[in-house]
Amino acid sequence: MTTVTRRPEAETLPAGPRRRRRRGRPRNRLTIALFVLPALALFLLLVVAPILVAGYASAFRWNGFGGLPTDFIGFGNFTRLFASDIFYTDLGNLLLLIVATLVIQLPFALGIAMLLHQRIRGRALYRLVFFAPYVLSEVITGVLFSLILSPENGIANQLLGPLGLESEWLSHPDSALWSIFVVMTWKYFGFHMMIYLAGRQNIPNELIEAAKIDGAAGWKIFRYVTLPLLGPTIRISVFLSVIYTIQLFDLVWILTEGGPAHASETLAVTMFTLGFERAQVGYASAISVVMFGLSLVFALAYQRLVMRRDLEGATTAMGGKR
């Protein structure tokens, strides 16, 4: 009995198509390079170059004028920074804002998202209204709330005055930072609400129906079905919130400029004040390097420890599609 062995299809292809396929590869690489190079050039120019310049300037005592810096002091700016009380005040303010965001703002956004996922009348309008503040720029938001929270003619004091709750919201050390947090929540909770809504809509209804058949209802469905499936979405939301808070500048500068007495100051505000108002560019560059280091360490640790399964799942899914 004779055994017939079939050659793989690739070996039976004519020489012409194989040559054309090989000739097409360099052309494809050239096309990819032409598309990637502009974006890569912008990334190097606008992201990598400023980081390198800041790192270089942080090693000098420099006022930003008179050409390149020449007064080399090594880690002197960092030593001065880590010995400054203002630096630790800024870190404390950032930590307080981050904790308040994770404990108050994000759960509030999640609750509104779950409510607007239900079939209620006018939910499209509610979604639009809640998301609208995110579209406004930080400058417009800051100017708007500086008028609302004004101690003389602000709407807040006019409404709360009869209740005995009027205050100097932005000019009192005990309320300035919390007032900024309220403004942050008003502006950004709609963004996180839309993220949670998108994540909730990706959960198959069959899973919810199966849980109802098993006797679960209300809180139990949310606790044991919806919330675990929203895990990747919530982790992304937390990541974006922390990174934004570390770099917070616009709202603080417009509302309080970091005052009173550094009560609402952040690292970005301190960096701007020292670099542009006091001409201590080298010292301000050291602060920017520390901010970059905090963001980088948090991003790498968070992706490694918290988002590892999400990233592995996305990589596996992409590999499966290929």
Backbone as numpy.savetxt, mean C-alpha at the origin, in Angstrom:
# Nx Ny Nz CAx CAy CAz Cx Cy Cz
6.31 -62.00 -35.05 5.46 -60.81 -35.05 6.35 -59.56 -35.05
6.09 -58.66 -35.95 6.94 -57.47 -36.11 6.35 -56.31 -35.34
7.20 -55.64 -34.56 6.77 -54.47 -33.77 7.06 -53.21 -34.56
6.04 -52.39 -34.71 6.18 -51.13 -35.44 6.33 -49.99 -34.45
7.40 -49.28 -34.55 7.67 -48.15 -33.64 7.40 -46.84 -34.38
6.52 -46.04 -33.78 6.19 -44.74 -34.38 7.13 -43.67 -33.86
7.60 -42.88 -34.75 8.47 -41.77 -34.35 7.63 -40.65 -33.76
8.20 -39.91 -32.84 7.49 -38.73 -32.33 7.17 -37.77 -33.47
6.08 -37.04 -33.27 5.63 -36.14 -34.31 6.67 -35.08 -34.64
7.44 -34.67 -33.62 8.45 -33.64 -33.85 9.51 -34.11 -34.83
9.82 -35.45 -34.81 10.85 -35.97 -35.69 10.34 -36.13 -37.11
9.04 -36.23 -37.28 8.48 -36.43 -38.62 8.14 -35.12 -39.30
8.34 -33.99 -38.59 8.06 -32.71 -39.22 9.06 -32.44 -40.33
8.64 -31.81 -41.38 9.57 -31.43 -42.44 10.61 -30.45 -41.92
11.70 -30.39 -42.67 12.79 -29.51 -42.25 12.41 -28.04 -42.35
11.55 -27.71 -43.31 11.17 -26.31 -43.53 10.52 -25.67 -42.32
9.43 -26.25 -41.75 8.80 -25.64 -40.58 9.73 -25.51 -39.39
10.61 -26.55 -39.20 11.52 -26.47 -38.07 12.50 -25.30 -38.24
12.97 -25.07 -39.44 13.88 -23.95 -39.68 13.19 -22.62 -39.46
11.95 -22.54 -39.95 11.22 -21.30 -39.77 10.97 -21.02 -38.29
10.71 -22.09 -37.50 10.48 -21.91 -36.08 11.75 -21.43 -35.38
12.90 -22.00 -35.78 14.15 -21.57 -35.16 14.50 -20.13 -35.55
14.21 -19.79 -36.82 14.51 -18.44 -37.25 13.62 -17.41 -36.55
12.42 -17.84 -36.14 11.49 -16.90 -35.51 11.85 -16.54 -34.08
12.64 -17.37 -33.41 12.94 -17.12 -32.01 13.73 -15.84 -31.79
14.82 -15.58 -32.51 15.53 -14.30 -32.31 14.62 -13.09 -32.56
13.75 -13.20 -33.55 12.85 -12.09 -33.82 11.89 -11.87 -32.65
11.41 -12.97 -32.06 10.54 -12.83 -30.89 11.28 -12.19 -29.72
12.51 -12.58 -29.51 13.30 -12.00 -28.43 13.53 -10.52 -28.66
13.79 -10.13 -29.89 13.97 -8.72 -30.21 12.69 -7.94 -29.94
11.54 -8.51 -30.29 10.27 -7.84 -30.04 10.02 -7.68 -28.55
10.30 -8.74 -27.79 10.13 -8.66 -26.33 11.05 -7.60 -25.75
12.30 -7.55 -26.23 13.25 -6.56 -25.73 12.79 -5.14 -26.03
12.23 -4.91 -27.22 11.76 -3.57 -27.58 10.61 -3.13 -26.69
9.77 -4.07 -26.27 8.67 -3.73 -25.38 9.13 -3.53 -23.94
10.14 -4.29 -23.51 10.58 -4.25 -22.12 11.52 -3.09 -21.84
12.35 -2.72 -22.80 13.38 -1.72 -22.57 12.84 -0.36 -22.12
11.78 0.18 -22.72 11.29 1.48 -22.21 10.85 1.41 -20.75
10.10 0.38 -20.40 9.67 0.24 -19.00 10.87 0.04 -18.08
11.84 -0.75 -18.52 13.04 -0.98 -17.72 13.84 0.30 -17.54
13.93 1.10 -18.61 14.66 2.37 -18.51 13.98 3.31 -17.53
12.65 3.40 -17.58 11.92 4.25 -16.64 12.09 3.75 -15.20
12.07 2.43 -15.03 12.24 1.87 -13.69 13.62 2.21 -13.14
14.64 2.06 -13.96 16.00 2.37 -13.51 16.16 3.86 -13.21
15.53 4.70 -14.05 15.69 6.13 -13.90 14.89 6.69 -12.73
13.67 6.20 -12.53 12.78 6.79 -11.54 12.73 6.04 -10.21
13.23 4.80 -10.17 13.17 4.02 -8.94 14.58 3.68 -8.43
15.35 3.01 -9.26 16.66 2.55 -8.81 17.63 3.72 -8.61
17.67 4.65 -9.57 18.60 5.78 -9.47 18.35 6.64 -8.23
17.11 7.02 -7.91 16.90 7.80 -6.67 17.33 7.06 -5.41
17.13 5.74 -5.38 17.56 4.97 -4.22 19.08 5.04 -4.06
19.78 4.88 -5.17 21.24 4.94 -5.12 21.73 6.33 -4.74
21.08 7.36 -5.28 21.47 8.74 -4.96 21.23 9.02 -3.48
20.08 8.59 -2.95 19.79 8.80 -1.53 20.80 8.07 -0.66
21.13 6.84 -1.03 22.13 6.11 -0.26 23.49 6.79 -0.29
23.85 7.34 -1.43 25.13 8.06 -1.55 25.12 9.34 -0.73
24.03 10.12 -0.84 23.97 11.40 -0.14 23.88 11.22 1.37
23.36 10.09 1.83 23.23 9.88 3.27 24.57 9.75 3.98
25.62 9.54 3.23 26.94 9.40 3.83 27.69 10.73 3.90
27.01 11.85 3.58 27.67 13.15 3.56 26.86 14.16 4.38
27.56 15.18 4.86 26.91 16.36 5.41 26.75 17.34 4.26
25.49 17.51 3.79 25.28 18.22 2.51 24.00 19.01 2.60
24.04 20.23 2.07 22.85 21.08 2.07 22.11 21.07 0.74
22.60 20.29 -0.22 21.92 20.19 -1.50 22.37 21.21 -2.52
23.27 22.11 -2.17 23.74 23.15 -3.09 25.24 23.00 -3.31
25.73 23.67 -4.33 27.17 23.72 -4.56 27.74 22.46 -5.18
26.99 21.80 -6.02 27.52 20.61 -6.69 27.43 19.36 -5.83
28.28 18.40 -6.13 28.25 17.13 -5.42 28.74 17.29 -3.99
28.25 16.45 -3.07 28.70 16.55 -1.67 30.15 16.12 -1.52
30.83 16.76 -0.60 32.25 16.46 -0.36 32.57 16.18 1.10
31.69 16.59 2.02 31.96 16.43 3.45 31.49 15.04 3.89
32.36 14.06 3.70 32.00 12.67 4.00 32.01 12.42 5.51
30.91 11.85 6.02 30.83 11.56 7.46 30.43 10.10 7.71
30.39 9.29 6.68 30.09 7.87 6.87 28.68 7.63 7.39
28.59 6.96 8.52 27.28 6.67 9.13 26.87 7.73 10.15
27.47 8.92 10.06 27.17 9.96 11.03 25.71 10.38 11.02
25.11 10.48 9.84 23.69 10.85 9.77 22.80 9.80 10.41
23.15 8.53 10.22 22.35 7.46 10.82 22.52 7.44 12.34
23.75 7.69 12.80 23.97 7.77 14.24 23.16 8.89 14.86
23.14 10.01 14.20 22.34 11.15 14.68 20.85 10.83 14.65
20.42 10.13 13.61 19.00 9.80 13.49 18.55 8.85 14.59
19.34 7.79 14.83 18.94 6.80 15.83 19.06 7.33 17.26
19.75 8.45 17.42 19.84 9.07 18.75 18.80 10.17 18.94
17.97 10.41 17.93 17.00 11.50 17.98 15.68 11.02 18.59
15.13 11.80 19.48 13.82 11.48 20.06 12.71 11.62 19.03
12.88 12.54 18.09 11.85 12.75 17.06 11.69 11.49 16.20
12.81 10.81 15.94 12.74 9.58 15.14 11.85 8.54 15.80
12.01 8.36 17.10 11.20 7.36 17.80 9.76 7.83 17.97
9.56 9.15 18.06 8.19 9.67 18.06 7.50 9.37 16.74
8.22 9.56 15.64 7.66 9.25 14.32 7.34 7.76 14.19
8.24 6.92 14.67 7.98 5.48 14.61 6.75 5.11 15.44
6.62 5.73 16.61 5.44 5.47 17.43 4.16 5.90 16.75
4.19 7.06 16.08 3.01 7.51 15.36 2.65 6.56 14.22
3.68 6.09 13.50 3.43 5.14 12.42 2.85 3.84 12.96
3.41 3.35 14.06 2.92 2.11 14.64 1.47 2.25 15.09
1.14 3.39 15.69 -0.24 3.62 16.12 -1.19 3.66 14.93
-0.80 4.32 13.86 -1.65 4.37 12.67 -1.81 2.99 12.03
-0.73 2.22 12.01 -0.82 0.87 11.43 -1.76 0.00 12.24
-1.62 0.01 13.56 -2.49 -0.81 14.41 -3.94 -0.36 14.27
-4.18 0.96 14.28 -5.55 1.45 14.13 -6.13 1.06 12.78
-5.30 1.08 11.74 -5.78 0.68 10.41 -6.18 -0.79 10.39
-5.34 -1.64 10.98 -5.61 -3.08 10.95 -6.78 -3.46 11.86
-6.97 -2.73 12.94 -8.00 -3.09 13.92 -9.34 -2.42 13.62
-9.32 -1.23 13.04 -10.55 -0.47 12.85 -10.91 -0.32 11.37
-9.99 0.24 10.58 -10.32 0.59 9.20 -10.63 -0.64 8.34
-9.75 -1.63 8.35 -9.95 -2.79 7.49 -11.15 -3.64 7.91
-11.37 -3.93 9.21 -12.61 -4.63 9.58 -13.86 -3.85 9.21
-13.82 -2.53 9.34 -14.96 -1.71 8.94 -15.22 -1.85 7.44
-14.16 -1.80 6.64 -14.31 -1.97 5.19 -14.84 -3.36 4.85
-14.37 -4.37 5.58 -14.85 -5.73 5.34 -16.33 -5.86 5.67
-16.75 -5.27 6.79 -18.16 -5.33 7.16 -19.06 -4.64 6.13
-18.65 -3.47 5.66 -19.44 -2.77 4.64 -19.48 -3.58 3.35
-18.36 -4.21 3.00 -18.33 -5.03 1.78 -19.29 -6.20 1.88
-19.31 -6.88 3.02 -20.23 -8.00 3.18 -21.69 -7.53 3.16
-21.93 -6.35 3.70 -23.29 -5.80 3.68 -23.72 -5.46 2.26
-22.83 -4.84 1.50 -23.19 -4.45 0.14 -23.16 -5.61 -0.84
-22.69 -6.76 -0.40 -22.79 -7.94 -1.25 -24.20 -8.52 -1.23
-24.94 -8.18 -0.20 -26.31 -8.67 -0.10 -27.20 -7.94 -1.11
-28.34 -8.54 -1.36 -29.29 -7.93 -2.30 -30.13 -6.89 -1.58
-29.61 -5.67 -1.55 -30.31 -4.57 -0.93 -30.58 -3.50 -1.98
-31.60 -2.75 -1.77 -31.99 -1.73 -2.75 -30.96 -0.60 -2.75
-30.52 -0.24 -3.95 -29.57 0.85 -4.12 -28.15 0.51 -3.78
-27.78 -0.77 -3.80 -26.41 -1.12 -3.40 -25.37 -0.59 -4.40
-25.73 -0.47 -5.67 -24.78 0.10 -6.64 -24.47 1.55 -6.29
-25.49 2.30 -5.86 -25.28 3.68 -5.46 -24.41 3.76 -4.20
-24.65 2.88 -3.25 -23.84 2.86 -2.03 -22.37 2.56 -2.36
-22.15 1.61 -3.25 -20.78 1.29 -3.64 -20.10 2.50 -4.26
-20.83 3.21 -5.11 -20.27 4.39 -5.75 -19.94 5.47 -4.73
-20.85 5.70 -3.79 -20.64 6.75 -2.79 -19.46 6.40 -1.89
-19.35 5.16 -1.47 -18.27 4.77 -0.57 -16.91 4.75 -1.26
-16.91 4.47 -2.55 -15.64 4.40 -3.28 -15.18 5.78 -3.75
-16.11 6.72 -3.87 -15.79 8.05 -4.42 -14.65 8.76 -3.69
-14.56 8.74 -2.35 -13.45 9.45 -1.70 -12.07 8.97 -2.13
-11.94 7.72 -2.51 -10.64 7.21 -2.92 -10.18 7.87 -4.22
-11.12 8.31 -5.04 -10.77 8.93 -6.32 -10.17 10.32 -6.10
-10.57 10.98 -5.02 -10.03 12.31 -4.73 -8.55 12.24 -4.40
-7.81 13.24 -4.78 -6.39 13.29 -4.44 -6.21 13.60 -2.96
-5.03 13.28 -2.44 -4.75 13.57 -1.04 -4.80 15.07 -0.75
-4.41 15.88 -1.73 -4.41 17.33 -1.53 -5.84 17.84 -1.34
-6.74 17.40 -2.22 -8.13 17.83 -2.11 -8.73 17.35 -0.80
-8.45 16.09 -0.44 -8.97 15.54 0.81 -8.44 16.32 2.01
-7.15 16.64 2.00 -6.58 17.38 3.11 -7.17 18.78 3.26
-7.32 19.49 2.15 -7.91 20.83 2.21 -9.36 20.76 2.67
-10.10 19.77 2.18 -11.50 19.62 2.57 -11.65 19.42 4.07
-10.85 18.52 4.62 -10.99 18.23 6.05 -10.33 19.29 6.93
-9.40 20.04 6.40 -8.88 21.16 7.17 -9.95 22.21 7.38
-10.89 22.32 6.43 -12.03 23.23 6.60 -13.08 22.62 7.53
-13.32 21.33 7.36 -14.34 20.67 8.19 -13.93 20.67 9.66
-12.63 20.44 9.93 -12.15 20.32 11.31 -11.60 21.63 11.86
-11.83 22.72 11.17 -11.37 24.01 11.66 -12.02 24.34 13.00
-11.26 24.79 14.00 -11.85 25.05 15.32 -12.79 26.26 15.33
-12.64 27.18 14.37 -13.49 28.38 14.37 -14.81 28.14 13.63
-14.71 27.82 12.35 -15.92 27.72 11.53 -16.13 26.34 10.95
-15.46 25.33 11.49 -15.59 23.98 10.94 -16.96 23.37 11.20
-17.38 22.54 10.24 -18.68 21.88 10.37 -18.68 20.91 11.56
-17.54 20.28 11.82 -17.47 19.30 12.91 -17.84 19.93 14.24
-17.25 21.08 14.55 -17.55 21.74 15.83 -18.96 22.31 15.86
-19.47 22.74 14.72 -20.83 23.25 14.69 -21.86 22.15 14.98
-21.55 20.93 14.51 -22.47 19.81 14.75 -22.29 19.22 16.14
-21.06 19.14 16.61 -20.78 18.50 17.89 -20.78 19.47 19.06
-20.78 20.77 18.77 -20.76 21.75 19.83 -21.94 21.63 20.79
-23.20 21.51 20.28 -24.33 21.36 21.21 -24.23 20.14 22.11
-23.43 19.12 21.70 -23.26 17.93 22.52 -22.06 18.03 23.46
-21.38 19.17 23.40 -20.21 19.35 24.26 -18.99 18.59 23.80
-18.92 18.27 22.52 -17.82 17.48 21.98 -16.91 18.27 21.06
-17.04 19.57 21.04 -16.19 20.37 20.16 -14.74 20.33 20.66
-13.82 20.45 19.72 -12.40 20.34 20.08 -11.56 21.01 19.00
-10.32 21.26 19.33 -9.34 21.72 18.35 -8.70 20.47 17.72
-9.41 19.89 16.77 -9.11 18.55 16.28 -7.69 18.41 15.76
-7.24 19.38 14.97 -5.95 19.26 14.31 -4.83 20.01 15.03
-5.17 20.77 16.05 -4.14 21.56 16.74 -3.95 21.17 18.19
-4.55 20.06 18.60 -4.35 19.57 19.97 -3.53 18.27 19.91
-2.50 18.14 20.74 -1.63 16.94 20.66 -2.38 15.63 20.87
-3.45 15.63 21.64 -4.15 14.39 21.92 -5.10 13.95 20.81
-5.49 14.88 19.95 -6.49 14.55 18.93 -5.98 14.66 17.50
-4.80 15.25 17.30 -4.31 15.50 15.94 -4.11 14.20 15.16
-3.40 13.24 15.77 -3.11 12.00 15.07 -4.39 11.19 14.81
-5.31 11.18 15.78 -6.55 10.44 15.58 -7.44 11.12 14.53
-7.36 12.43 14.44 -8.10 13.13 13.40 -7.56 12.75 12.02
-6.24 12.63 11.91 -5.65 12.19 10.64 -6.09 10.77 10.31
-6.17 9.92 11.33 -6.62 8.54 11.07 -8.07 8.51 10.58
-8.91 9.36 11.12 -10.30 9.43 10.65 -10.34 9.83 9.17
-9.51 10.80 8.80 -9.46 11.24 7.40 -8.94 10.09 6.52
-7.92 9.40 6.98 -7.40 8.25 6.23 -8.49 7.20 6.03
-9.24 6.91 7.08 -10.30 5.91 6.98 -11.37 6.34 5.99
-11.77 7.62 6.06 -12.78 8.13 5.13 -12.32 7.99 3.69
-11.06 8.23 3.45 -10.56 8.22 2.07 -10.30 6.81 1.55
-9.78 5.92 2.38 -9.25 4.65 1.86 -10.12 3.43 2.17
-11.11 3.54 3.05 -11.88 2.33 3.35 -12.66 1.87 2.12
-13.06 2.80 1.24 -13.79 2.42 0.03 -12.95 1.58 -0.91
-11.65 1.87 -0.97 -10.74 1.07 -1.80 -10.67 -0.36 -1.30
-10.49 -0.53 0.00 -10.42 -1.87 0.57 -11.79 -2.56 0.50
-12.86 -1.80 0.61 -14.19 -2.36 0.46 -14.36 -3.00 -0.92
-13.88 -2.32 -1.97 -14.01 -2.86 -3.32 -13.14 -4.11 -3.49
-11.97 -4.13 -2.84 -11.13 -5.34 -2.90 -11.86 -6.51 -2.26
-12.46 -6.29 -1.10 -13.18 -7.36 -0.41 -14.42 -7.80 -1.20
-15.08 -6.84 -1.82 -16.24 -7.19 -2.65 -15.83 -8.08 -3.81
-14.73 -7.73 -4.46 -14.25 -8.55 -5.56 -13.89 -9.96 -5.08
-13.24 -10.04 -3.92 -12.91 -11.35 -3.38 -14.14 -12.15 -3.02
-15.15 -11.49 -2.45 -16.38 -12.20 -2.08 -17.12 -12.70 -3.31
-17.12 -11.93 -4.38 -17.81 -12.36 -5.59 -17.12 -13.53 -6.27
-15.86 -13.77 -5.96 -15.14 -14.91 -6.53 -15.38 -16.20 -5.75
-16.07 -16.12 -4.62 -16.37 -17.32 -3.85 -17.60 -17.99 -4.47
-17.50 -19.25 -4.87 -18.64 -19.93 -5.50 -19.84 -20.01 -4.56
-21.00 -19.72 -5.07 -22.22 -19.80 -4.26 -22.52 -21.23 -3.82
-21.99 -22.21 -4.56 -22.23 -23.61 -4.20 -21.70 -23.92 -2.80
-20.56 -23.28 -2.45 -20.00 -23.52 -1.12 -20.90 -22.94 -0.03
-21.47 -21.78 -0.29 -22.39 -21.19 0.69 -23.65 -22.04 0.82
-24.17 -22.52 -0.31 -25.37 -23.36 -0.27 -25.09 -24.67 0.45
-23.90 -25.23 0.23 -23.54 -26.48 0.92 -23.46 -26.27 2.42
-22.93 -25.12 2.84 -22.86 -24.82 4.27 -24.26 -24.67 4.86
-25.18 -24.06 4.11 -26.55 -23.92 4.59 -27.22 -25.28 4.72
-26.96 -26.17 3.79 -27.53 -27.51 3.87 -27.02 -28.25 5.10
-25.77 -28.01 5.45 -25.18 -28.64 6.64 -25.66 -28.01 7.94
-26.48 -26.96 7.84 -27.05 -26.36 9.04 -26.40 -25.07 9.48
-25.38 -24.61 8.75 -24.73 -23.35 9.12 -25.55 -22.17 8.63
-25.45 -21.06 9.33 -26.19 -19.86 8.94 -25.53 -18.64 9.54
-25.69 -17.49 8.86 -25.24 -16.22 9.39 -23.77 -16.18 9.73
-23.49 -15.97 11.02 -22.11 -15.81 11.47 -21.25 -17.03 11.20
-21.80 -18.21 11.34 -21.01 -19.43 11.12 -20.56 -19.54 9.66
-21.44 -19.18 8.72 -21.04 -19.21 7.31 -19.91 -18.23 7.06
-20.03 -17.04 7.65 -18.98 -16.04 7.47 -17.68 -16.49 8.13
-17.78 -17.04 9.34 -16.58 -17.40 10.10 -15.85 -18.59 9.50
-16.59 -19.61 9.05 -15.94 -20.85 8.64 -15.88 -21.06 7.13
-16.58 -20.23 6.34 -16.55 -20.39 4.89 -16.03 -19.13 4.21
-16.73 -18.01 4.44 -16.39 -16.79 3.71 -15.03 -16.24 4.13
-14.80 -16.10 5.43 -13.56 -15.49 5.91 -12.31 -16.26 5.50
-12.27 -17.59 5.64 -11.07 -18.30 5.17 -10.82 -18.15 3.68
-11.90 -18.15 2.87 -11.72 -18.00 1.44 -11.32 -16.59 1.04
-11.59 -15.63 1.92 -11.16 -14.25 1.68 -9.74 -14.01 2.18
-9.09 -15.03 2.72 -7.76 -14.88 3.28 -6.76 -14.21 2.35
-6.58 -14.68 1.11 -5.62 -14.03 0.21 -5.94 -12.57 -0.05
-7.22 -12.25 -0.20 -7.62 -10.85 -0.42 -7.31 -9.99 0.80
-7.59 -10.50 1.99 -7.32 -9.74 3.21 -5.82 -9.53 3.39
-5.03 -10.54 3.07 -3.59 -10.40 3.23 -3.03 -9.34 2.27
-3.54 -9.26 1.06 -3.12 -8.22 0.13 -3.52 -6.85 0.66
-4.72 -6.75 1.20 -5.21 -5.49 1.75 -4.34 -5.02 2.91
-3.97 -5.92 3.79 -3.09 -5.57 4.92 -1.74 -5.10 4.41
-1.20 -5.78 3.44 0.10 -5.42 2.88 0.08 -4.00 2.32
-0.92 -3.68 1.52 -1.02 -2.34 0.93 -1.19 -1.27 2.00
-1.97 -1.57 3.03 -2.22 -0.60 4.09 -0.94 -0.26 4.86
-0.17 -1.27 5.21 1.06 -1.04 5.98 2.08 -0.26 5.16
2.26 -0.65 3.90 3.23 0.05 3.06 2.83 1.50 2.87
1.55 1.75 2.67 1.09 3.14 2.51 1.34 3.94 3.79
1.07 3.36 4.94 1.22 4.09 6.20 2.68 4.43 6.46
3.59 3.53 6.13 5.02 3.82 6.31 5.43 5.03 5.49
4.83 5.20 4.31 5.20 6.29 3.42 4.26 7.49 3.53
3.41 7.53 4.53 2.38 8.57 4.65 3.00 9.96 4.73
2.54 10.85 3.86 3.05 12.21 3.86 1.98 13.25 3.55
1.29 13.09 2.42 0.43 14.15 1.88 -0.60 14.64 2.89
-1.40 13.71 3.42 -2.47 14.11 4.32 -1.93 14.79 5.58
-0.86 14.23 6.12 -0.29 14.80 7.35 0.23 16.20 7.09
0.91 16.39 5.99 1.51 17.70 5.71 0.43 18.76 5.50
-0.62 18.43 4.81 -1.67 19.41 4.52 -2.50 19.70 5.77
-2.77 18.68 6.57 -3.65 18.86 7.72 -2.93 19.50 8.92
-1.74 19.01 9.25 -1.08 19.48 10.48 0.38 19.85 10.30
0.99 19.49 9.16 2.44 19.66 8.95 3.24 18.94 10.04
2.66 17.91 10.62 3.35 17.14 11.65 3.14 17.62 13.07
2.50 18.75 13.23 2.31 19.31 14.57 1.02 18.83 15.21
0.72 19.34 16.38 1.57 20.27 17.15 2.64 19.53 17.95
3.83 20.09 17.99 4.95 19.52 18.75 5.23 18.07 18.36
5.25 17.82 17.05 5.57 16.50 16.49 4.52 15.44 16.84
3.35 15.84 17.30 2.35 14.86 17.75 1.80 14.03 16.62
1.81 14.55 15.39 1.27 13.80 14.26 2.32 13.60 13.17
3.57 13.79 13.50 4.63 13.72 12.51 4.94 12.28 12.13
5.29 12.07 10.86 5.73 10.77 10.36 7.15 10.92 9.80
7.74 9.80 9.46 9.11 9.85 8.93 9.18 10.66 7.64
8.17 10.53 6.79 8.18 11.27 5.53 8.09 12.77 5.76
7.29 13.18 6.74 7.16 14.61 7.05 8.48 15.14 7.61
9.11 14.39 8.50 10.40 14.80 9.05 11.45 14.91 7.94
11.45 13.95 7.04 12.39 13.97 5.92 12.18 15.22 5.07
10.93 15.54 4.75 10.64 16.71 3.93 11.05 18.00 4.65
10.74 18.09 5.92 11.06 19.30 6.69 12.57 19.54 6.73
13.33 18.49 7.03 14.78 18.64 7.12 15.41 18.88 5.77
14.93 18.19 4.75 15.56 18.29 3.43 15.24 19.57 2.69
13.98 20.02 2.73 13.57 21.14 1.90 13.42 22.45 2.67
13.21 22.39 3.97 13.06 23.62 4.73 14.32 23.98 5.51
15.09 22.99 5.93 16.30 23.27 6.70 17.58 22.95 5.93
17.44 22.53 4.68 18.60 22.27 3.80 19.59 21.28 4.40
19.08 20.25 5.08 19.91 19.17 5.59 19.65 17.93 4.74
20.09 18.00 3.49 19.76 16.97 2.51 20.40 15.64 2.86
21.61 15.66 3.36 22.26 14.41 3.73 21.51 13.69 4.84
21.10 14.44 5.85 20.35 13.86 6.97 18.98 13.36 6.50
18.32 14.15 5.65 17.04 13.73 5.11 17.19 12.48 4.24
18.28 12.37 3.53 18.53 11.17 2.72 18.68 9.94 3.60
19.29 10.11 4.77 19.41 9.00 5.70 18.03 8.54 6.17
17.12 9.49 6.41 15.76 9.13 6.80 15.07 8.37 5.67
15.28 8.82 4.43 14.67 8.12 3.29 15.21 6.70 3.15
16.49 6.52 3.44 17.07 5.17 3.39 16.44 4.28 4.45
16.22 4.83 5.64 15.58 4.06 6.70 14.14 3.70 6.31
13.42 4.64 5.72 12.06 4.35 5.26 12.06 3.24 4.21
12.99 3.33 3.27 13.10 2.28 2.26 13.44 0.94 2.90
14.34 0.96 3.88 14.69 -0.29 4.56 13.51 -0.89 5.31
12.72 -0.05 5.99 11.54 -0.55 6.70 10.54 -1.17 5.72
10.30 -0.49 4.61 9.36 -1.01 3.62 9.86 -2.31 3.01
11.15 -2.35 2.71 11.71 -3.54 2.08 11.69 -4.73 3.03
12.11 -4.52 4.27 12.13 -5.61 5.25 10.71 -6.13 5.49
9.77 -5.21 5.65 8.39 -5.64 5.86 7.87 -6.41 4.66
8.13 -5.90 3.45 7.62 -6.56 2.24 8.19 -7.97 2.11
9.49 -8.12 2.30 10.10 -9.44 2.16 9.63 -10.39 3.26
9.58 -9.90 4.50 9.14 -10.77 5.60 7.67 -11.15 5.44
6.85 -10.20 5.03 5.42 -10.47 4.88 5.18 -11.48 3.77
5.86 -11.31 2.65 5.69 -12.26 1.56 6.24 -13.64 1.93
7.29 -13.65 2.71 7.90 -14.93 3.10 7.07 -15.66 4.14
6.54 -14.94 5.12 5.88 -15.58 6.26 4.37 -15.65 6.12
3.76 -14.66 5.47 2.31 -14.57 5.44 1.73 -14.94 4.08
2.34 -14.44 3.01 1.78 -14.65 1.67 2.45 -15.78 0.92
3.20 -16.60 1.61 3.95 -17.64 0.92 3.03 -18.62 0.20
1.97 -19.08 0.88 1.05 -20.03 0.25 0.31 -19.40 -0.92
-0.05 -18.11 -0.79 -0.74 -17.44 -1.88 0.14 -17.35 -3.12
1.42 -16.99 -2.91 2.34 -16.87 -4.04 2.62 -18.23 -4.66
2.77 -19.26 -3.83 3.00 -20.60 -4.37 1.79 -21.08 -5.15
0.58 -20.78 -4.66 -0.62 -21.16 -5.37 -0.74 -20.47 -6.71
-0.38 -19.16 -6.76 -0.44 -18.43 -8.02 0.59 -18.97 -9.01
1.79 -19.32 -8.51 2.81 -19.88 -9.39 2.38 -21.24 -9.93
1.77 -22.06 -9.08 1.29 -23.36 -9.53 0.20 -23.20 -10.56
-0.71 -22.25 -10.36 -1.80 -22.05 -11.31 -1.26 -21.60 -12.67
-0.27 -20.71 -12.65 0.32 -20.25 -13.91 1.05 -21.39 -14.61
1.73 -22.21 -13.83 2.39 -23.36 -14.44 1.42 -24.35 -15.05
0.25 -24.52 -14.39 -0.76 -25.42 -14.93 -1.34 -24.91 -16.23
-1.52 -23.58 -16.34 -2.07 -23.01 -17.56 -1.11 -23.18 -18.72
0.18 -23.12 -18.43 1.16 -23.32 -19.50 1.09 -24.75 -20.05
